[in-house]
Amino acid sequence: MSTDASSPDDGQTSRANELSLHDELLADMVANGTTLIDACRDLGLCMRVVYRRLEKPGAFADAMNEARRVGYDVIATRTRAIMRGDRAAGSTGDPRRDKWIVEQDMKLLSKWSQKTYGEKLEVETHNRNLDVTISDDPVEAARQYSDFMKGR
C-alpha cells in the first residue's frame, strides 16, 4: 500500500510496514482484551522476547501500548456485560460468581491503568485541590508525597 502527498498519513502506514504479521496479530489480540501472556502462548511467542522488545522504543512498543489501552476498555466493557448476565461476554449465570469475576477484572484494570481505572481522591488543602492516585508502590507514593510537599 502506498501513500501519496494528497492522502493524510497518520503514522499507521509506516508503523504497519515495520511490524511483522505476528506483531500485528499480537497487538490485535491484546486490543481485543486477551492478556499478553495468553496471546503470546496462542501465537507461540516467547514472553521474555516480547517483554524485551516492549522495553525498546519503536513501532512494536508503540503498537502494543496502544493495543493495551484499547484492550483495557474492552475488558471494562466486557465486565459490564457480564454483570448484565450476557453469556457471550463470559457470564456464568451465577450472579455471585459473576460479581467475583468482575471484581477481579476491575482490580487488575486498576493496577494496569491507574489513571483510568484506579481509585482517585480529591483532597482540598491550603486553598488548592490535589488529585491523588492510590498506589501500592511505596516508592512512587513517597515520590508523589515529596513532590506535593515541595509544592510541585
C-alpha positions, 0 to 999 in steps of 0.5 A: 500500500502506498501513500501519496502527498494528497492522502493524510498519513497518520503514522499507521502506514509506516508503523504497519510496514515495520511490524511483522504479521505476528506483531500485528496479530499480537497487538490485535489480540491484546486490543481485543482484551486477551492478556499478553501472556495468553496471546503470546502462548496462542501465537507461540511467542516467547514472553521474555522476547516480547517483554524485551522488545516492549522495553525498546522504543519503536513501532512494536512498543508503540503498537502494543501500548496502544493495543493495551489501552484499547484492550483495557476498555474492552475488558471494562466493557466486557465486565459490564456485560457480564454483570448484565448476565450476557453469556457471550461476554463470559457470564456464568449465570451465577450472579455471585460468581459473576460479581467475583469475576468482575471484581477481579477484572476491575482490580487488575484494570486498576493496577494496569491503568491507574489513571483510568481505572484506579481509585482517585481522591480529591483532597482540598488543602491550603486553598488548592485541590490535589488529585491523588492516585492510590498506589501500592508502590511505596516508592512512587507514593513517597515520590508523589508525597515529596513532590506535593510537599515541595509544592510541585 
